[in-house]
Amino acid sequence: MKVRYEDEALSLVETNQAHRLRLPVQVVQAARRKLRLLREVADERDLHAMASLHYEKLKGKMDGKRSIRINTQWRIILTIDQDCEPLELVILEISNHYE
């Protein structure tokens, strides 16, 4: 699937300017691996099939959003743009699950 960022500043995670995001180095490295995987999937069914992503639809105030795990603490929060053909994953944020 195609991946795009809601906030272009977040796209720095895939560049040598990732330090500007003030994320831990291990989170940046793992996020890059997960983003490569996201680009390789054909559709949402593939996301469910890849158990290592821990892909889930969020509820409550995050209803309509989805997440995948970067590690036990960090998540990539995203939505699926249904208006695009083919569908696009829109990266909303990289967040600390416990903050």
Phi and psi in degrees as a GROMACS rama.xvg file:
@    title "Ramachandran Plot"
@    xaxis  label "Phi"
@    yaxis  label "Psi"
@TYPE xy
-77.7721  142.066  LYS-2
-117.235  133.043  VAL-3
-136.828  164.125  ARG-4
-110.734  133.527  TYR-5
-63.9417  -41.1032  GLU-6
-112.319  115.142  ASP-7
-58.7319  -27.2658  GLU-8
-60.2471  -33.4077  ALA-9
-67.1256  -23.1943  LEU-10
-64.9274  -13.5356  SER-11
-60.619  -20.2394  LEU-12
-58.3487  -25.1962  VAL-13
-97.4916  9.5202  GLU-14
-120.922  178.499  THR-15
-79.2149  5.40431  ASN-16
-101.582  14.2032  GLN-17
-58.6552  -25.4642  ALA-18
-59.6975  -23.7936  HIS-19
-64.3446  -22.7706  ARG-20
-79.0627  -12.757  LEU-21
59.1088  38.3596  ARG-22
-98.5213  150.68  LEU-23
-59.2487  145.808  PRO-24
-56.5406  -41.8161  VAL-25
-63.451  -34.3846  GLN-26
-68.7897  -42.9853  VAL-27
-61.0531  -47.2605  VAL-28
-62.0936  -44.6735  GLN-29
-68.1734  -38.506  ALA-30
-61.9018  -40.0965  ALA-31
-60.9394  -41.7563  ARG-32
-63.3635  -43.9177  ARG-33
-65.3223  -39.1844  LYS-34
-65.7053  -35.9409  LEU-35
-62.3497  -42.2103  ARG-36
-62.5754  -41.9146  LEU-37
-60.4157  -36.4169  LEU-38
-70.8938  -20.934  ARG-39
-87.3342  -16.9616  GLU-40
-77.2918  150.036  VAL-41
-86.6312  -39.1368  ALA-42
-158.44  -175.599  ASP-43
-62.8628  -29.1906  GLU-44
-60.8876  -36.7697  ARG-45
-64.8054  -34.1632  ASP-46
-64.656  -41.2268  LEU-47
-65.782  -36.4737  HIS-48
-71.4971  -25.6238  ALA-49
-87.1781  91.3395  MET-50
-58.1495  -30.9913  ALA-51
-65.2773  -19.5847  SER-52
-78.92  -23.0201  LEU-53
51.8247  45.682  HIS-54
-65.6827  130.882  TYR-55
-150.108  148.804  GLU-56
-83.7544  134.858  LYS-57
-89.8613  159.266  LEU-58
-124.967  176.815  LYS-59
69.4168  -134.673  GLY-60
-68.2606  -12.945  LYS-61
-102.49  15.4712  MET-62
-55.3544  135.537  ASP-63
94.7394  -13.1168  GLY-64
-100.516  163.492  LYS-65
-130.47  163.821  ARG-66
-141.038  153.803  SER-67
-129.345  151.653  ILE-68
-82.5208  135.087  ARG-69
-88.5853  -48.8493  ILE-70
-151.949  -165.8  ASN-71
-64.9855  -22.8664  THR-72
-105.983  -32.1993  GLN-73
-107.74  146.921  TRP-74
-132.443  151.083  ARG-75
-100.325  121.033  ILE-76
-97.858  131.519  ILE-77
-147.521  167.941  LEU-78
-130.313  167.182  THR-79
-111.178  121.503  ILE-80
-80.2841  102.591  ASP-81
-74.842  -15.5383  GLN-82
-81.0778  -12.2958  ASP-83
-93.058  150.11  CYS-84
-131.253  112.466  GLU-85
-71.9839  166.343  PRO-86
-57.6602  147.827  LEU-87
-119.584  143.239  GLU-88
-90.8832  128.679  LEU-89
-109.038  114.771  VAL-90
-80.3106  119.617  ILE-91
-92.6814  -43.2084  LEU-92
-165.47  162.02  GLU-93
-114.776  115.388  ILE-94
-126.315  153.63  SER-95
-83.7898  116.198  ASN-96
-59.8822  -23.9471  HIS-97
-104.151  9.43805  TYR-98
